Amino acid sequence: MDPDFAPAPAPVLDPELAALRAPGGFFVLRTAEPRASALPALAEAYAPEPPDVQRDPLGRRVRKVGAALRAPEPRVAASVAQQGLAARLWSVALGCAALYGTVPDLDPRLLRWDPDGSAPDDLWLPRVRPLPGGASTLAEAVLDGHLTLLNTAVRARYGLAAGLLWGNAASALAGAARELDRWARRHGRTDTAARSRALAAGLLRHPLLASTGTLTGTAFRRRSCCLYYRVPNGGVCGDCCFPRPPRTTPR
């Protein structure tokens, strides 16, 4: 099935995106909240160099994640922070496409982010403008509009490999699709489950993600590691390329 033509409900977005609340916190996108205007737009987080020390949303997020995990080095915290944000972006976009048949405009100059918030990352969208809900639109909105820029910034600032970051992005997409599929099946929403699986499979064939791992059903096995095993008592993730944590040496 071509994910651009998978069955979908009528393309109507309600102003509060209320349907996204049901699958869980990773899928929620808040709208029309006054305090969001004081938060940085995600575009600010994608600058390879922060505009100034006081306004450095990416650096603030990485430091917060590092402190919470007791990460041994900034690049570990940066990897976890990048994957967490990727998971939120994919969940919002995939959730809208599967539940509504359309997605809102997620322009990084519009989408607001609280880098000091708890996990999952808090996101706000001040204006809900619907776009088509096919795989090509999701790729443009998330891969081109956000993750290419985010990965470039994280690589420049924290020295992480491109393969690791795109592996994180693919893992986040597969995880979002798996959670949406489980929720939809539990609630008898077989059309939503089928659409989310078809969209995720199509997106994972995108040139930026195609070499990152293997999708079997809803299970994904990546070819890279997010470095979470370096966190105290972290272990390896369920889709990691390593069957057990590698031995670590001080850097």
N, C-alpha and C positions, 0 to 999 in steps of 0.2 A: 504493500500500500504506500502510495506517495504521501508523505506527511503533510504536504501542502494541500492535499485534498481529502484528508481524513475527516470522518463525520464530525460535525461540530454544532453546538447550539447556535441560536440566532446571535449575531455579533452586536450585542448591546452591553455597554459597561455602565453599571450604576455608579453615582458619584463617590460612594464610600467603598467601592470594591468589596462589598460585604461577603460575597461568596468565598473570598480567599481566607476568611477566618476559620472556616470549618476544617480544612486539612491540617491546621496547626500554625504555630508561631513563625516558622520559616517562610510561610507563604503570605503573611499579612503585609499589606502595603497601606500605610496610613495616609489619609488625605485631609485637606482643609483644617489643619491644626495651626493655630496662630503662632505657637512657639517655633514651628519649623522654619519660619523665615529667618530666625537667628542662627540656624545651623548652616554649616558649609555645604555647598553643592559638591557632589562627588567629583566634578571636574577639578576642583581644587586638590583633591587627594591624588590625582593622576599626574601632577607636575613632577618631572624628574628631580627638581630641586624645590624645596618649600619656599614660598614667597618670603617668609620670615619665621623666626622661632615661635612667635606667639600663634601664628596661623599655619599650623602644620598638621592637618587632620590625619594623614597617613602615619606620620611619626608618632602621634599621640595614640593611635590605635595599636600600633606595633608595641609600644611601650606598655600599654594596658594589658594586652594579651600576654606579653612576656612576663609581667609581674604576676598575673593570675596563674600562669602555668609554671612559674619559676624556670623559665626557659634558660638554658645555659649560654645562649648567644643570640644576638638580635636576628640572625637569618632564620633561626627556627621559629621565633615569634612572628617574623614577617611571612613565612610560609603558611602558618596556621591562620594568621589574620587575612591573608589573601584568599585562602580557601573558604574561610567563613563568609567573606563578602561575596565571593563567586556563588556560593550556595544560596545566599539570599537573592541575588539577582536572577539566577536560574529559576528558583522556586517561584518568584513573583511572575516572571515572564511565562514559564511553562504552566503555572497554575491558571493564569488568565487565559492562555490559549486553549487549554483543555476544558476549562469551566465555562468560559464566555464565548470562545471562538474568535477572540480578538485580544489584542494587548494594548496597554496604554503607551503613550510616547514616554520612553524612559531616558530621554536626553540627559546626559550627565550634568548639563548646566541647569536642569530643572530639578532633578532628583536630589533630595536632601538626605544627609547622613549624620548620625550622632556618633562620632568616634569614641566618645567617652561612655557610651551606653553599654548595657549588658549584652550577652549573647542570647539569641541571634541578633545580629546588627539591626539597629532601628533605622528604618527608611521611611521617608515622607515624600509624597508627590503633590505639589500644590495645585496642579491642573490635570484633569483626566481627559486625554484626547485619544480616541480609539484609532488603532492601526490594524491592518490585516493580521490574522493569527497563524499564518503558516510558518514552516521552518525557516524559510528565507528571511522573513521579517524578524524572527527571534534571533537568527544569526547576526543580522545587521544591528539589532538593538543591543544584544548582550556581548557578542564577540567583538564586533567592530566598535560599538559605541562605548563599551566599558572595559572588557578584559584585555584587549590589546593595549590599551592605554595604561591600565593598572599594572599589567605584567611588565611593561617597559619601565614604569616608575620603580617597581619593586626590584627589578634587575639592576637598575642604575644605582639605587640607594643601598641595597643589601646583598648584592652579588649572587643572587640565586640563579640557577640555570633555567633557561627557557623551557627545556623539557619537563623539569619539575613543575613549573608554574602551569604549563598547559595540561600536565597530568592532574594537577589540583583542579583545574577548571573542568576537565572531563569527569573526574570523580564527583565533583559537586553536582554536575548535571545528572549523572547517573543516579546519585543519591536522591536528588529532588524527584526524579521520575519514579524511582522505586517507592518513595513515601507516598506520592500522589496515587500511584497504582494501588498500593495497599489500602489507603483510605477509600478510594473509589470502589474497590471490590467489597470492602466491609459494608458499604452503604448501597450496594446494588447498582452502582453507577458504571456499568460495563462500558458505556460509550466514552465516558471520561477516561477510564483506565486504558482503553484501546488507543485513544487519541494521544494520551501522554506518552505511551510506549512508542507509538509511531513517530511522534515529534522527536523524542530523545534519540531514537535510532537514526533518524535522518540527520540530526545535528551532530551526532558522533561520527558521521561520515564526512563532516566538513574537513577541508584540508588542514586546518589548525588543530583538529582533535583526532583525526583518523589514525594517527600513529601512536596515540597515547595509551591504548589498551584494547581489550577485547570485551564486547558486550555479548552475553548469552542470556536470552530472555530479559530479565531485569537485573541480572547479576553482572557486575563489571569487575574486571581484573586489570589494574593499571600496570604500566611498564616502568614506573618511577616510584619514588617514595617521597612523602611530604615532610619527612624528618621528625614526625611526632615521636618516634621512638627515642629521640634524644631528650625529651622531656622526662623529668623524674617519674618513674613508674608508668611511662607512657605506653610502651608496647607498640605493636604494629596495628594498623587499621585493617578492616575486613577485606579491603580490595588491594592491599599493598602487594608490591612485587616480591617482598621478602616474606618467607614463611615464619620467620622469627626475627627479633631485633638483632641487627648486626652489632658486632663489638664496636664500641666507641673509644676514640682516643682524644685527649684534650687537643683543642685547636689553638 
